[in-house]
Amino acid sequence: MRFSKLGVFFALSALLVLSLGSCRHDKRYADYLEDERAAIRSYIKNNSIQVVDEKPASAEEWLDEDGNPVYYHFSDGLYFHLIEKGDTTTLAPNVGNTAFIRYVGTNMAGTVVYDCSSKLAANPQNFRILSSPSSDNTFGQGFQKAVRNLYSGGHCKIIIPFKIGNGYNNTVHGTTITDAGMYQPMIYEIWLCRVE
């Protein structure tokens, strides 16, 4: 039986595609972690972000001498950049309070995944601040930690690794995506409207 060169090429191409597709399902957790670290490093480099291990003490220290953002790296992996602290005379977000927020969430490629930032929307999103939020919560550990570093009127940007990311969220545009379950690090811009 004779095979044409074109037929052999297509057969080998199909086998290659099938084998590459099956390799993706064999990814280990360590592989996802390494992919995440590489994506975050790339995002930090491409956006001229300076990462520090000591939280800036003043508003001016959240930008470097060239005006680039400074992100504080928490021990749990959260990267936090304060844009506006908010009104410190208002109630601080603590366990048991309800935070009313607007936010935009993008993946590392810059694609918007969540967006409830429009001031034209009737109401901001809200959630109860938990003592032990996890990645099972719609607003997980990293997101809640960021909000707890703001006051009403506050504004920040964060990078959340998937291990402290958000869980299933069907409240924004009916999305079924989950940061943690999809092993997806995310970038959020958050505005804290008020705390009750």
Secondary structure, 3 states (H helix, E strand, C coil): CCCCHHHHHHHHHHHHHHHHHHHHCCCCHHHHHHHHHHHHHHHHHHCCCEEECCCCCCHHHHECCCCCEEEEECCCCCEEEEEECCCCCCCCCCCCCEEEEEEEEEECCCCEEEECCCCCCCCCEEEECCCCCCCCCCCCHHHHHHHCCCCCCCEEEEEECHHHCCCCCCCCCCCCCCCCCCCCCEEEEEEEEEEC
